[in-house]
Amino acid sequence: MSRIETLCVQGGYTPKNGEPRQIPIIQSTTFKYDTSEDMGKLFDLEASGYFYTRLQNPTNDTVAARICALEGGSAAMLTSSGQAANFFAVFNIASAGDHVVACSAIYGGTYNLFAVTMKRMGIDFTFVSPDCTDEELNAAFRPNTKALFGETIANPALCVLDIEQFAKAAHAHGVPLIIDNTFATPVNCRPIEWGADIVTHSTTKYMDGHGSAVGGAIVDSGKFDWNRYADKFPGLTTPDDSYHGITYTERFGLEGAFITKATAQLMRDFGSIQAPQNAFLLGLGLESLHVRMKRHCENGQAVAEFLAGHDKIAWVSYCGLPGDKYYERAKKYLPNGSCGVVSFGVKGGRKAAEAFMKHLKVAAIETHVADARSCCLHPASATHRQMSDEELLAAGVSPDLVRLSVGLESKDDLIEDIAQALAAI
Ligand SMILES: *Cc1c(COP(=O)(O)O)cnc(C)c1O
């Protein structure tokens, strides 16, 4: 059972005789042991087991195992949000004084996390265009660079990343490529197969898919050779004093070192665990991910084609449209479709965009995407409002950009709704 559809439904959880068919919610903060010695072994990471849900919980681990299987990774963990996932993925290997290269076309929250908050922690970021040449990309690296970061399909710019190009550059400089695969999901793209080393998700989006639980996930491919670049990654390759001198790569191998360190140190200290109840809802969402993604893509394609042919629309960005800047790249990385998110500009700019959105009846105005229900947002006045016009352009977000997340409703109803809203302006 290795096909994506089967993994969505059954991956990570195979109940034994008489056990619950559905993943049980272990709604317990703590776990009981017979002796202090038993518990001591857990704290020293000598035995695996649960002791406190701030670090690990069985429901979460089961759902993480499903996502791990979907991405083809070696180990995975859930986090309380996508923000926590990207923070942990980078902070696990970069500290004060280090540097990270990131694609400039990324989610606004991630941009802020990197450019403002992690900068305050002493980590420097250089942002590169998703369309940079090899030369420009290589020039962004420094001796203290610890990772390269990008999104498979950028939110909201919808650029498709050349994952192979980015993986090649990362590996040439001895650092891992971290890919946020939120929009594509492993149903449409598995970045590890293209050379990515670590994959992150905001599970809040398509994975949950029903707008019910905020969450994140980190998947490690287990393929990056931390030992080969031991000087760059001392946190993984030298003893951890906060765990009695354990060296993560030695004890847990390349397959387990990254996720064990992120759990043992970062989850312990920052406590960004996903609630087991939310992990259960995420597990439910994953069961239909492959069915839903197909429909999101069909509806997205139909809406994008309609918009592209409408005379009140200035431009449409959707990589499934022939002639789109990313059409060819998407054929390679996203042969079965991209996602249900379509970005476009309404003629008349910012004002027209706001008026159009007010008239929509099926799609609601929300700070959300990738929900069963269609929703739309004007990023320049919401998620990206802290950015200057220059930063907006670098992130691929023009002031007139409307991001429409096409849901699972009838595509005819969606198109009629858009048509009447455009007629009303
Ligand atoms: C939403 C989003 C995030 C942040 O995730 P949250 O779950 O909202 O914290 C990160 N990356 C991408 C691509 C996103 O769309």
The ligand as a Gaussian input file, in Angstrom:
#p B3LYP/6-31G(d) Opt

LIG

0 1
 C       -0.845000      29.819000       5.768000
 C        0.528000      29.545000       5.391000
 C        1.550000      29.475000       6.351000
 C        1.312000      29.760000       7.809000
 O        0.527000      28.750000       8.349000
 P       -0.451000      28.943000       9.618000
 O       -1.002000      27.581000       9.797000
 O       -1.451000      29.984000       9.281000
 O        0.432000      29.355000      10.758000
 C        2.816000      29.149000       5.920000
 N        3.079000      28.908000       4.623000
 C        2.120000      28.973000       3.675000
 C        2.468000      28.689000       2.253000
 C        0.819000      29.281000       4.027000
 O       -0.129000      29.345000       3.075000

